[in-house]
Amino acid sequence: MPRFMLDRELLSPPGYAERGCVLVRYRLPGLRHCFVLCQEEASATPHCDLLLFFLAEAERLAADVLGDPQAFMLIHSGSAIRKRANWHLHVFVVRHRWQKAWVYTVLGAKNLVLAALSSVTAQRRRVEARPRGGAVE
């Protein structure tokens, strides 16, 4: 399966280490400025404080990349539906509405493929777990 996170780079800018956080910089097809702000492990920092820090970082990243601190979009998933247990926030630095639509298209396609593969894998495991042979009545 193709990798969606291209040119992935793990960073620890000022302010991250003391919060137990890291910054992941990557790109997606057609999107050059993508980031994940991650809490590496549970810490004493309350989630509302982390959210404020991550929001300030999103503004900083957008200002650094495009010169506009409001040129970004955020995606956060609650613990019930996210892939990883750690608290994290996706930041996409975009200038145009079509880029926003493209973010949702790429992520939607990725999640649809992953959900389909997960379903097929689960079905295959159920079939393989069935007892084989035996009398049919």
N, C-alpha and C positions, 0 to 999 in steps of 0.2 A: 504494500500500500504506500502511496506517496506520502512524504512528510509535508506537513502544512507549514510548520515553523521553519523558515529558511534563515540561514546565517545567524543562528541563535548565539547570543552572547550573554554571559552571566556577569553582572556588575554589582558593586557595593558602593554607591555614592555616599557622600556625607549624610548622616542622619539615619542610615539604614541599619547598620550593625547594632547600634544601641537599642533598636526596636526589634531585633531578631529578623530583619527583612533583607531581601535582595531584589534587584531589578533585573529583569530578563528583557533584553532587546532582541527583536527578530523582525522579519518581514514575512508577509503573505504574498501570494501571487497578486500583483497589481497594487499592493499596499506596502510602502517602504518603511513606515514609521509605526511599528507596533511594539507594545511593551506589556509586561505583566509585572505588577508590583506584588511581591509575595512575602508573606510571613512564613519564615522557614519552619518554625515550631511554635507551639503555644507559648505565650509570654504573658506578663502581667499587664501589658499595654491593652487597655479596653478597645473594643472594636470601633467605638465612636471616635476615639483618638486616632486610631489607624486610618479610618476613613478620612478624617480631616487632613492627616499627613499625606495620604495617597492623592487626595484632591489637589492639594498644594503642589504635589509632584507632577500631576497631570498638567497643571497650568504651566509649571516650569518647563516640562518636556515640550509642550506645544510652543511656548515662547522660544525655546532654544532651536527647535526645528523650523518653525514657520514664522517666528516673530510675532505670533498672536497667541496670547495665553488662553484664549477661549476656543481655539481650533482643535478640539478633541471630542471624543466620545468615550464613555465608560461602559463596561459590562461587568457586572458582579453576579455570581450565582450563589444562592444559599446552599448550606451544607447538604441538604437533601438531594440536590441534583448536580453538584459539581463532582468532577473526576477525582480531585485531590482533597484531602482533609484540611489542608492548611488554608488560611484566609488569604484571598488574593483578589486583585482587581485588574481587569484588562483595560489598557488605554490605547486608543487608536488616534493618532494625530492625523486629522483630515481637514481639508480646506473647503471641499465642495460636497453638496448633498449626494451626488452620484457616488462619491467615495463612501459615504455612510451606507448607501444602499449596497455597495459592493462588499463592505464589511459583513453585513447581514447575509448576503448571498453566499460568500465564501464560508462563513461559519455555519450557516444552515446546511450547505452541502456536506461539509465535513462531519457535522453531527448526525446527519441523515445516514451517511455511509457508515459511521461508527455504530449507530443504533442497529442498522441492518446486519452488519457483521456480528454484532453481539447477539442478535436474535438467531442468526444462523448457527453460531457457535453453541448457544444454549440448546437449540433444537438437536444438533448433532450429539451433544453430550447426553441428552435424554434418550435418544435412539440407541447410543452405545451402551447406556446403563441398563437397558431392558434385558431380561434373561433371554437367552437364545435356546432354541430347540424346545423340547418338551412336547407333550401330547396336545393336540388341538381338539377341543370338544365341540 
